[in-house]
Amino acid sequence: MYGKRGWMVIGIIILIIGGWLGPAWAAELKLGCVDMQRAVNDCNAGKEAKKVIAKELEKFQRLYGERQKELQGMKESLEKQALMLNPDARAAKEKDFQAKSREFQRWMEDAQNEIKQKEMEMLRNISIGLFHVTQKVGIDEGYTFILERNENIVLFSSKAIDLTDKVIKLYDAQKK
């Protein structure tokens, strides 16, 4: 359920809270957390990425409609002419229609994969940037741990240790 990384984080937190790592070390402990998903969605680059992907999807849907309409017209034409064509001509038109249909399916899958890949690449680059900003905050401000706020790993965290808004602000400032 938590994965190897999640169990390790939970174990460290239990050790710290339990005081098993030494009272002096626990007293110097400075914890923070960042909701990376919210940071990716709320930073300027994340908002821009959403706009770019929305435009790509809009373009895809328009082209999809045009191609589907063309394919439907071809099918209707074939159905109307089917009785009047000799068997060889009819078979050739059916084969042509099937080829166009397969081509349409491949195009559709390729276009969807391309959009997904572009979105993943954009989000990955933003996540890497946010990760580096989070590391810098941790080093500059002397944090012992900065955890990713994720309901599967961190079930609760106080707003007092939430660094998400700070990380977003620093990331946006660095991108200007």
C-alpha positions in Angstrom: 0.0 0.0 0.0 2.7 2.5 1.0 5.6 1.2 -1.1 9.2 0.9 0.1 9.8 4.7 0.3 6.6 5.3 2.3 7.4 2.6 4.9 10.9 4.0 5.3 9.6 7.5 5.9 7.0 6.2 8.4 9.7 4.2 10.2 11.9 7.3 10.5 9.1 9.4 11.8 8.1 6.7 14.4 11.8 6.5 15.5 12.0 10.3 15.9 8.6 10.6 17.7 9.5 7.7 19.9 12.7 9.4 20.9 14.8 6.4 19.9 17.2 8.5 17.9 18.2 10.5 20.9 16.5 13.3 22.8 19.1 15.9 21.7 18.7 15.1 18.0 14.9 15.1 18.3 15.0 18.6 20.0 16.9 20.0 17.0 14.5 18.4 14.6 12.9 20.7 12.0 10.2 19.2 9.8 8.4 20.5 6.8 6.2 19.2 4.1 5.3 20.1 0.5 2.2 19.0 -1.4 4.0 18.5 -4.7 0.8 17.7 -6.6 -0.7 21.1 -5.5 2.6 22.8 -6.2 2.7 21.4 -9.8 -0.9 22.5 -10.4 -0.7 25.9 -8.8 2.7 27.2 -10.0 2.7 29.4 -13.1 4.5 26.8 -15.2 1.9 24.2 -14.2 -1.0 26.5 -15.2 0.7 27.3 -18.5 1.3 23.6 -19.1 -2.4 22.9 -18.6 -3.2 25.6 -21.1 -0.8 24.1 -23.7 -2.2 20.6 -23.2 -5.8 22.0 -23.4 -5.0 23.6 -26.8 -3.4 20.3 -28.0 -6.5 18.4 -27.0 -8.8 21.0 -28.7 -6.8 20.6 -31.9 -6.9 16.8 -31.6 -10.6 16.8 -31.1 -11.2 19.1 -34.1 -9.0 16.9 -36.4 -10.6 13.8 -34.9 -14.1 15.1 -35.9 -12.9 16.0 -39.4 -11.3 12.7 -40.0 -14.2 10.8 -38.5 -16.7 12.7 -40.7 -14.6 11.9 -43.8 -14.5 8.2 -42.8 -18.3 8.2 -42.2 -18.8 9.8 -45.6 -16.7 7.1 -47.2 -18.7 4.4 -45.5 -22.0 5.9 -46.5 -20.8 6.2 -50.1 -19.7 2.6 -50.1 -23.1 1.4 -48.7 -25.0 3.4 -51.4 -22.8 2.1 -54.3 -22.4 -1.5 -53.0 -25.3 -2.9 -55.0 -24.3 -1.1 -58.2 -20.7 -2.1 -58.2 -19.3 -5.3 -59.6 -17.7 -7.7 -56.9 -14.2 -6.7 -57.7 -14.8 -3.0 -57.6 -16.8 -3.4 -54.4 -14.0 -5.5 -52.8 -11.5 -2.8 -53.7 -13.6 0.0 -52.2 -14.1 -2.1 -49.0 -10.4 -2.8 -48.8 -9.7 0.9 -49.2 -12.2 1.8 -46.5 -10.7 -0.7 -44.1 -7.2 0.6 -44.8 -8.4 4.2 -44.1 -10.2 3.0 -41.0 -7.0 1.3 -39.7 -5.0 4.4 -40.6 -7.5 6.6 -38.6 -7.2 4.3 -35.6 -3.4 4.4 -35.7 -3.4 8.2 -36.1 -5.8 8.5 -33.2 -3.7 6.4 -30.9 -0.5 8.1 -31.9 -2.0 11.6 -31.4 -3.3 10.6 -27.9 0.1 9.1 -27.0 1.9 12.2 -28.2 -0.3 14.5 -26.1 0.1 12.3 -23.0 3.9 12.1 -23.5 4.1 15.9 -23.9 2.0 16.4 -20.8 4.1 13.9 -18.8 7.4 15.6 -20.0 6.1 19.1 -19.0 5.0 17.9 -15.6 8.2 16.0 -15.0 10.3 19.1 -15.8 8.1 21.2 -13.4 8.4 18.5 -10.7 12.2 18.4 -11.0 12.3 22.2 -10.7 10.1 22.2 -7.6 12.2 19.4 -6.1 15.3 21.5 -6.5 13.6 24.5 -4.9 12.4 22.3 -2.1 16.0 21.0 -1.5 17.3 24.6 -1.5 14.7 25.7 1.1 15.7 22.7 3.2 19.4 23.5 3.1 19.0 27.3 3.4 16.6 27.1 6.3 18.1 24.1 8.2 15.3 21.6 7.8 16.0 18.0 9.0 13.3 16.6 6.9 10.9 17.9 4.2 8.3 15.3 3.4 6.1 15.1 0.4 2.5 15.6 1.6 0.7 12.7 0.2 -2.3 11.1 1.9 -0.8 7.6 1.4 2.3 8.5 3.3 1.6 11.6 5.5 -1.9 11.2 6.8 -1.8 14.6 8.6 0.5 17.6 8.8 0.0 20.9 10.5 -0.3 24.0 8.3 2.6 25.4 10.3 5.1 23.0 8.6 3.5 23.2 5.1 6.0 24.8 2.8 4.0 24.4 -0.4 3.1 28.1 -0.9 6.7 29.1 -0.2 8.1 26.6 -2.7 5.6 27.7 -5.4 6.5 31.3 -4.8 10.2 30.7 -5.0 9.8 28.5 -8.1 7.7 31.1 -9.9 10.3 33.8 -8.9 13.2 31.7 -10.3 11.3 31.2 -13.6 10.8 34.9 -14.3 
